[in-house]
Amino acid sequence: MIKPEDIDYHVPAGIDYRYAETNYFVAYVPEERILATFYTLTRKAIGVCLVDVAIFGCLADNRSEMLYLDTQQQLPAPERLSRFETPNGLKVTAADLRHYQLDYVGFDDTEAHLSFEGLTEPFDIHDPAHSPRATPQDAAARAEGSGLGAAYGNHFDMSCRVTGTLKVRGKRYRVDCVSTMDHSWGPRCEVGLKAMGWMNAHFGPDYALHWINSLDLSQPAGRQEALAHGYVLENGQLHGLKDLRMISNRLGAVNVGIDIVATDIRGKQHTLHGTAVVGAPWSCYTGVMLQVAMTRWITSTGRIGHGLNMENYPLDQLARLRGRRWDAPAGRIGT
């Protein structure tokens, strides 16, 4: 179970440079096709903090076409995680587990002032009362089944109502959406991470889905993804997912089309189709490449929603799977 004190640092005895705490906040302006993400990763043992503010305004296959990017990887770690301000203008205050205020004043007349209000209790992926796939007893089993390895040794997701304003290069947008935020703590190595997906679909405060899936790009379409953890939020109640069938259609690295059938612990099925509309590659640290996209979802009953479609590709794993070397033909010139 996630406790009130989990809004702040966790500093177990003996932690080293690999131990990290992360927070991830997401806001959408679907009618303007704007996606904004705010990510922090702090390594308290060595006193450093990564802050990444990324705003997307089109669907691109390269980072140069992002609308705005402020990523700084060696900032001083704040004293507290529940209330902090970073040198590049990000300020986060957690009143409690379900209420966060985020303010950011960056460069090029870009800023954000957003309130995140949890629509339900945080979903603990290691709590059997939340996830039917939880393995809370053994640390190795927790890591293996988490979706991202030991980095998700402790992790919660929470669907939120997000309200406020976003200004991008002088143009102001009103934000009023449903989104999902998360918080993780545990050993997070930059080599050896697992490939995975972190995705959600929001149709209003009354109905949303969120899931974490494993990802094996060596397999054919239809066999690449498997459920790690997830839930349905319906009328204020959480219902853990017990099964997920998923087929992704990729154009290069971009996951442009997704079909899912998710089954919750009640046996209720949720059938969705998603199309990526805004996004680009995102590399929050140098050892990974992620593809992040705001996705437009439609249910089998015709209800329209939006959410984040994010896939994590560890570059050491991709190099092992796809790395190649140029081979000159026999008798090449100059031998």
N, C-alpha and C positions, 0 to 999 in steps of 0.2 A: 504494500500500500504506500502511495505517495503521501508524505507528511508535510505539514506547514513549513517546517524548517528546510525542506528541499528546494525552496526558492534561492537558497544561499549556497555558498561553497561546501563541498565535501572534501575533507583533507584527511584521508586515512593515514595511519602511521606507515612510514616507509615508501610513500609515493616518490616517483622519480620524474624525469623530464617527459616521459610518455603519457603521464596521467593528464587528462583534459576534461574541461567542462564546456559544454556548448549550449547556446540558445539560438533558436531560429524563428524569425517572425516573417510573415508573408502578408502582403496586402494586394488587392486587386481593384482595378477600375475597369470592369469588363466592357462597358459601353465605349470606352476610349482605347481599349486594347493596351492597357498599361499593367505591368506586373512589377512589383517592388519587393525585394527580399533584404533582410537585415540579419546578419550572421555574426556571432562572436564565438571564438574558441580561446579559452584561457588555460595556460599551463602554470598553475599556481606555484609548483615546486621550483620553477626557474624564473618566475616573475614576468612572463610575457603574455600578450594578448593579441589575437588576430581579430580585426574588425573588417567586415566586408559588406558594403552597401551596393547592391546591384539593381538597376532599373532597366526593364526590357520594354521595347515599344514595337518590335516586329519579330517575325520568325526568321532566324538567321542560323547559318551553320558555322559562324566564326564570331569571335569575341569582339572584334572591332566594330561590329554593328549593334552592340548594346547601346541603349540610350544614355546610360550613365553608369560609371563604375568608380567607386572609391574603396580600394582594397589595400589595407596596411597590415603587415604581418608581424611587426616587432614593436608593438606599443607596450607600455608598462601595464602589468596586470592590476586591475582595480582592487582596492582593499575588500570590497564587498561585492557580491554578485547580485544581491537583491536591490541595490541602489548604487549606480555607478555612472560615471561620465568619462569618456575617452578623449584623447587629444584631437581626434579628427571629428569631434562634434556629435557623437552619439551619446545619448543619455537614456538610461532605462531604470524605471522604478517599479518594483513589484510590491504592491500593497499586501497581497497574499497570493495563494496559488492560482486564483482565478482572475486576478486583476493586474494588468501591466500597462504602464504608460511608457511610450517610446517617443522620444524627440530626437531629431537629427537636423543639424544645420551644417551643410557641406559647402562645396564650392560651386561656381557657375550658377548661383542663384537657385540652388536645389536644397530642399528641406522637407521634413516630414514631421507631423504631429499626430500621433495615432494612439488610440486606446484599444486594448485587447481585453475583452470580457469573456471568460470561459462560459460556454453554454452548458457544461456538465463538469463533473469532477475529472481531473487528469486521468488518462487511460494508461495504466501501468502494464507494460508488456510482460512483466514477470509475475503478475498477480493472477492466480487462477480464477479469482472472482471477476476479472476483466477479460482475460484472454484464455480461451480453452486450450491454447498451445503453449501456455506458460510452463516453464521448468524452474521453479524458484529455489529448489533445494541445493543444487550443485552448480558452482560457479562456471565450470567448464561447459556444462549443459546449457546454462544460461547464455554463455557467449556463442556457442555453436548454433543455438536456435534463435538468436536475436535478430538476424538479418544482416548485421554489420560486424559480427564478432564481438570481442571484448569491449570495443568502443561503445556498444549498446548494452554493456553489463548492467547499467542502470539507465532507464529511459522512460519518458512519458510523452504522450501526444495529447493535445487538447484542442477541440474545435472551439472557435471563438467568434464573437461578433466584433468586427473591426470598424471603428468610426474615426473620422478626423479629416485631415487635409494632407495632400502631397503636392509639392511644387517641384517641377522639373524644368530646369533652365528657364525660370521665370514664368512658366505656365502653371497655374494652380488647378488642382483636381480635388473634388470632394470624394472621400472614401466612405463607403457604407457597404460592407460585404461580410460574408462568412468565410473564415479561413481556418487553418490549422497551424499551431505553433508546437515546438517541441523543446525538450531539455534532456541532455544526456550527460553522464559522468562515468569515467572509467579509463583504462589504458587505451590510448588512441595512437597507434603507430602509423607512420606514413608509408610503410611497406608492409604488405600482408593484409590489408583491408579486404573485405569481401565485396564483390560486385552485388549491387542490390538496387531496388526501387523503393521510393518513398512517395506515395501518391494519395490524392484525396479528391473528392467530388462533393460540392456543397450546393444544395438546392434551396436553402433557406435555413432559418434558425431551427426549424422543426425536423429537418432531414439532411443528413450528411453521411458520407462514408470515408474511412481512412484506412489505408493498409500499408504494410511493409512487405515486400516480396524479395526472395532470393532471385538471382539472375545468373544464368549460365549461357553466355553468348556462343559457346561451342555447340549448342544444341539447335535444332531447327525451330522455326516459328511454331508456337503452340506448345513447345516443351521447354522453353527458356525460363519461365517464371514459375515460382511456387510460393504459397502463402507462408510468411513468417508469423505475422500478427496483424490484427486489424479489428475494426469495429464498425457498427452502424450506430449513428445517433438518430433516434427517432422519438420525437415528442418529449425531449428531455431525458430519455433513458438510453444508456449504453447497452449494446448487445454485441458481444464478441463474435468475430468471424471464425467459422470452423473450416471453411473451404473457399478456394478462389480458383476459378478457371479464367485464364487470361491469354489473349493473343495480341501481340504487338506487331505493328507494321512500321518498319524503319526506313527512312531515307538517309543513308549514311548513318551518322550517329543520332539523328533526330528521330525520336519516337513520335511519329505523326498521327498514328491511328491506333486506338486501343479498344478491344472488346472484352468485357468482363462479365462473369456471372459469379456473384459473391453470395455465400450462404451463411446466415448467422446462426447462433445457438438455438434459436427458436425453430430452425428449419426453413425460415423465410428466405426466398431468393431475391436478389437485386441484380437486374440486368441493365447494363450501361454500355453506351458507345461514346468514346471520347476522341476529339480532334484537336491537335495542338494549334493554337492561333498566335501565340506570342512566346518567344524564348530564344535561347542561344546557349552555346557551351559556357560552362561556369567552372572555374578552377579555384576553389577556396584555399587549397594548398597544392604545392607543385607536384605531388605524387599522384593526384587524381584528376580525372576529367569528368565532369558531370554534364548531362544535358538537362536543362531546366526549361519547362514550358508551362504557361497557363493553358489549360485545356478546357474546351467547351464540351460539357457532358450532356447527353440526352438519355433519359430512362426509357424503358420499354413502354411506359404510359405517356411519353411525350414531354415530360417535365425537363426544363433546361436548367443547367447549373454550370459552375466553374470550379476549377481546382488546380492543384499543382501536380504535374507529371515530372518527376525527377528520377533520373537513373545515374548511378555512381559507377564509373569505370575505373578501377585502380590501374594505373599505367604499368606497374610492374607485372600485373596479371595479363594485360593486353599485349605487352612485349613478349611474354612467354607464349601466348596463344598465337599472335599474329606477326611477331617480329621477323624481319627478313633482311637479307643482305644481297646487294647487287652482285650478280655473277656475270663476269665478262664471257663472251663466246670464245670457243677455242680458236687459237690463232689470232688473237686480238693484236691490233697495231701496237708497236712499241715493245713487244716482248723480246 
